[in-house]
Amino acid sequence: MLFGKSNHSHASSGSSERFTPEPHVVSVVQDTDTALLDVRSERYFTLNEVGTRIWELLAEGTEVAVIAELLAEEYDAPIDAIAADTRTLLTALEKARLVRRV
């Protein structure tokens, strides 16, 4: 699982689709994981190694399709599986209001 909720509260893509982290989200990398804190709701979330890489690429403004391509190369994994997992994570991040479409 790329993304997990913690604390007390708890795909196919268009070729040019982009998401960006919301400004009210603070991220801290520890080892290969990332903790995301939504300072508005005081909820935090964790990302595993692959989720952390996706978060980094989002912060750089990388298009969703390019993220999937890069991850498929970096992890030597099938592009279809990576694209689906990336979409799942982005949907969860968007639903949690940690990222927005740009």
N, C-alpha and C positions, 0 to 999 in steps of 0.2 A: 504494500500500500504506500503510495507516494505521500499521502497527506493524512494526518490524523489530528483530531481535536484533543485538546488537553484542557485541564483546569476545571473550574466549577461550572462554567457555562460552555456550555459547549455549542475516437471521435474524428470525426472528419473536420477539416478546417478550410476556410477560404484561403486563397493563395496570399492575400495581403492582410489577413486578419491579424490584429495586434491587441495585446492587453498590456496594461501597465500597473504596477503596484499602486495602491491608494496611498496618498500622502500621510494618512493617519495610522499607517502600519509600520512598525519598527521591526527590523529583522536582525537577528544575531546568529552567526554561524558558529557552531561548536563541533569540532571534528568534521564529520561529513554531513551532519544534520543542521537544519536551520530552525530556529524558533521565531515565529511571527507573533507579534503582539499588536492587537487592535487596541490602540489607546482610548478610543471612544467607548468601546464596550468592555474593556479590561479583560478580554478573552485572549488566550494564546493558543497557537496551533503549532504543530511540528511538521517539518518536511524531511524526508529521508534524503539520501545522496542524490538520487535522480531528481526528486522534487526540488532540491537545493539548486541543481544545475538549471532546471527550468526557471526558477525564480531569478537566478543571475541573468539568464538570457532575456527574460521579460524586462528586467531593469535596464538592460542595454538597448531595448526597443526592437528586439528581434521578432520577426514575423513568426506566427505559429507554425506554418509549414516548414520554415527554415529550422525552427527549434527541433521538430520531429526528425528532419534530415540529419542535423548535427548529432542528436542523441543516438540515432540508428548507427551512425559511423563510430561515435565514441564508445558505445557499448556493444558494438557488433551484434545488433539485434534487428529483427525484421521491422521494416518501416511501418507496416500496417499496425503491428502491436504497439510500437512506440507512439504512433499518431493517436491511437485509441486511448492509451494511458495518459498522454498529454492532454487530450480533450477532457478526459475524466477529471484530471487535476484542475484544469482551468475552470471547468464548470463548478467544481466544489469551491475554488477560491473566489469565483465571481459570486456565487450564492452566499458565501460568508462575508461578502463585501470587502475582500482583501485586495482585489484587483478590479479594474474596469476596462472595457473595450475602448480603444482609441482609434 
